[in-house]
Amino acid sequence: MTTIEVRVPQLPESVADATLVAWRKQPGDAVSRDENLVDLETDKVVLEVPAPVSGVLREIKAQNGATVTGGQILAVIDEGAVAPATAVATGEAGRRPGEVAASPAAVGETRKDSDKLAPSVRRLVDEHKLAPADIAGSGRDGRITKGDVLTHLADKSAAPDATSKPAMSARPASAPVPSQPAGERGERRVPMTRLRARIAERLIQAQSTAAMLTTFNEVDFKAVNELRARYKDKFEKEQGVRLGFMSFFVKACVEALQRFPVVNASVDGNDIVYHEYYDIGVAVSTERGLIVPVLRNADHMGFGEIEKSVVGYATRAREGQLTLEELTGGTFTITNGGVFGSLLSTPILNMPQSAILGMHKIQERPVVVDGQIVVRPMMYLALSYDHRLIDGKEAVQFLVSVKDSLEDPARLLLQI
């Protein structure tokens, strides 16, 4: 029998270590080649460590919550070994009175269902000792999302206990209700996740390093709405994805960045680095925090390709499946607080970038057009920028360029 060591995979150059989040197998469990054994959390993503061979997990070398580095031994597997029957189903001697042992098939099915869950969903299921088979999934291909688990928990707590009986009170109806003691004022202290700690570090870095300033403007979305209404069905049929707003913003920003290259630049010591490519980061909110996957060479992407990439990134981000390469780099960032109802905000820089565009909620408002008061779908735009590098004139002109492109989308095709 051969003993195989399971090690932390080689981490990217920018990542020093990782936190061991949760083991998916325990000593004595049978494992299959490429089956996920453990989740590791880095500053940006959750990594799954697969089993290098099939066999039995003999020993775990690092426990949940431990900090691990690249190449460190996590566990030992006996290759080719077969797990004893007691590892699959609880024996008679180890079973409590009245407890029914699960069949091997049922145990295998539970593990199979659990392996399909995103790491954050698995942690929630394990924490509350839930069976994935009891939870209705609303995600793609019936996958269980975090919202599905929370809904299941809420329904479970709201359901009446069939075994309980209503208490009979001997107090007359006219008797005063005795005052109830105040509830306990509890507190919970939990460590920050690595991603949340990294976000905090980057935000402090942005505020302490850059001379941040924000300029505002507003956009009339009448033309974009009419264009989307006219072509949305044909676009979805041919491209296989809905025509959203993000592709218009990416195109408008690329056009403006080409006119004002300094907005696409960054500061490196006493040097200004002008990027001659356009890698646009699109902020995505997940239950773990805000992450920014990058659209590489966005200037060469069409509307359909942009929309597909954004939808794919958002889905995989919430499932914890983005790679570090997809989250690194970027020369300019777009963030959309409007999806949460934000009407106006000042986005913070995504260092070392020098500018970030904030989208907001589209709201109908009275505006003056050609001397007449009309109601139009309006959105406030906010551009935060590093004043060390970008002057107010360039920031304002950049934002006006974005506004002009969105209010007359034909400009995006004609590049005028």
Buried (B, 14 or more C-beta within 10 A) or exposed (E): EEEBEBBBBEBBEEBEBBBBBBBBBEEBBBBEEEBBBBBBBBBBBBBBBBBBBBBBBBBBBBEEEBEBEBEBEBBBBBBEBEBEEEBBBBEEEEEEEEEEBBEEEEBEBBBEBBBBBBBBBBBBBBEEEBEBEEBEBEBEEEBBBBEBBEBBBEEEEEEEEEEEEEEEEEEEEEEEEEEEEEEEEEEEEEEEBBBBBBBEEBBEEBEEBBEBBBBBBBBBBBBBBEBBEEEEEEBBEEBEBEBBBBBBBBBBBBBBBBEBEBBBBBBEEEEBBEBEEBBBBBBBBBBBBBBBBBBBEBBEBEBBBBBBBBBBBBBBBBBBBBEBEBBBBBBBBBBBBBEEEBEBBBBBBBBBBBBBBBBBBBBEBEBEEEEEEEEBBBBBBBBBBBEEBBEEEBBBBBBBBBBBBBBBBEBBEEEE
